[in-house]
Amino acid sequence: MKRKYMYAMACSLMCSAQAMAQNAYDAARYAGDELNGTARFVGMGGAMGALGADISTIGTNPAGIGLFRGHDLSTSFGMNSTKAESDFGGEKMNDKRNKASFDQIGFVYSTKIGNRTTLRYLNFGFNYHKSRNFNRMFAAGGMLNGLSQTQQMANMVGGTIFSIDEINNIYNYGMEGHSNLSNPYNNVNYPYLGVMGIRTGLVGVGTFDDGKGGTYQLPIGWNGNSSGFRSREEGGINQYDFNVAFNVEDRMYFGITLGVNDVDYTRSTYYTEDLYDGSHSGFYELRNLYRTEGSGINLKLGAIFRPIEESPFRFGFAIHTPVAQHFYWQELPFVYRVHDVPDPERIQKLSTFISNYGYYMKTLGRRNSKVSTEEIHPKEIQKLLQKIEGTPEEPMIARLTLRSMKQAKYSTECTGHFGLACQYYCHFTSPIRRYPDLQIHRIIKEQLRGRLKAERVEHYRDILPEVAKHSSEMERRADEAERETDKLKKVEYMEQHIGEEYEGVISGVTGWGLYVELPNTVEGLIHISTIPGDYYHYNEAACEMVGEATGRCFKLGMPVRIEVEDCDRFMRTINFRLVDQ
């Protein structure tokens, strides 16, 4: 075997400075956030969408700032610990580093408006936090035992460059007397790294015996002795959040956050090899410098609602980026969170019930005093909840309103979310707390990395309907288990109060009796056979119980006095007896 053109670069230096467009890996790198913030926020895994009163919620649910009732200043520090080990060719290297980090600083300026005004507090907030930290170092090295990256370069061009003339043209491009040659880097058939190897003399041509008295030629590289690699990443993503939040009657909290992002990322790599071919030696270095800088803005809207005044239970939701809408219009398989419009019968019963308290739900039109499905708008439900705020009947009406709604579920069909008045909606939590969220994370990750090809799309189309169905069923089972547990505990509690009398409100009217709810949320049944003084008929249309002889009427929302008659742990039921007043 003999070598040509190779010895011209026994010692070679290769340097590369890259300017690249953003790819899928860049998108994945810059899209995610690390869990940085206050100790309380980090300790809860960021799951504070409805809790609030923490400066770090400014970037998750802006309404959380509305819960502050005084000024606040917060700062947080962290400690990053990294350890890297490598073992290649019997050569071991390790690196361990501990580095302190400045994670967050922010403040809240709280302005009290008044105790009796609708708007109680107007708060302003600012927070800086490092949403991503890119500072990393990596080092590796060892004996190559004859292997070399130059051989990889030769293999890359071996399938596309077949002649000495082509290699000569690549090597001679740009030299004096060769102005007729085209730029090999612009040839899509030539691999970039392979062309670089030829032009630096790291790839040459070997002439081999074909065993038939002839010869053939192939691109060849050098033998490797040892190698070393170092990588250093620096920078991060800094986020500056500016917030304004409102406290409405200490029950509803709204907020808006304008976020400014500053991206600064640098990656430098250094690779070196010692080379030999038996009689010659040399080395080469490959350096890469990659830099990304940029900035952007984002907008977040959030709300927190406390439906029951005496209860700490709160609902919270926030709007960030339109991920669900993006996947809907791309017609890609996805798992949506859908909430169908309520049944007209339930809305009619709710409308009848609230009318007993003087409330009215506005609709687009009425047909024979019945409300059609299309005529209900989520805003009317919101208005109703606002009207009953702070009233004695609020707990009862709030619960009945929730009961009137359909249950939300997971679906591969984007039919909208009635309760949120949102056409496109999905669940996306980090840390992941639900299986549908995990599927969404996987789909987004695959698309960002360019892996969502036809085969993977078909895979998700096959599995996601069952994923959505199973997840919805398991959610129902969990809810049922929670309800049954609540019932059991309420039965156990009321067993201690058999024979005692309470004031309650009729929460349900059925053909078999009256359901009465007590102020402590315990609900029991007055069976129709135990109602004294008359024979009662159930009027389903008016949702009322009417006495045949006396005309006495029992309606939804009507106050009554009851006596606890008995409790059944096995059936998880509580029976009341009506006490005539």
Buried (B, 14 or more C-beta within 10 A) or exposed (E): EEBBBBEEBBEBEBEEEEEEEEEBEBBBBBEBBBBBBBBBBBEBEBEBBBBBBBBBBBBBBBBBBBBBBEEBEBEBEBEEEEEBEBEBEEBEBEBEEEEEBEBBBBBBBBEEEEEEEEEBBBBBBBBBBBBBBBBBEBBBBBBBEEBBBBBBBBBBBBEBBEEEEBBBBBBEBEEEEEEEBEEBEEBEEBBEBBBBBBBBBBBBBBBEEEEEEEEEBBBBBBBBBBBBBBBBBBBBBBBBBBBBBBBBBBBBBBBBBBBBBBBBBBBBBBBBBBBBBEEEBBBBEBBBBBBBEEEEEBEBBBBBBBBBBEEEEBEBBBBBEBBBBBBBEEEBBBBBBBBBBBBBEBBBBBBBBBBBBEBEBEBEEEEEEEBBEEBBBBEBBBBBBBBBBEEEBBBBBBBBBEEBBBEBBBBBEBEBBBBBBBEBBBBBBBEBEBBBBBBBBEBBBBBBEEEBEEEBBEBBEEEBBEBBBEBBEEBEEEEEEEEEEEBEEBBEEBBEBEEEEBEBBBBBBEEEBBBBBBEEEBBBBBBBEBBEEBEBEBEEEEBBBBBEEEEEEBBBBBEBBBBBBBBEEEEBBBBBBBEEE
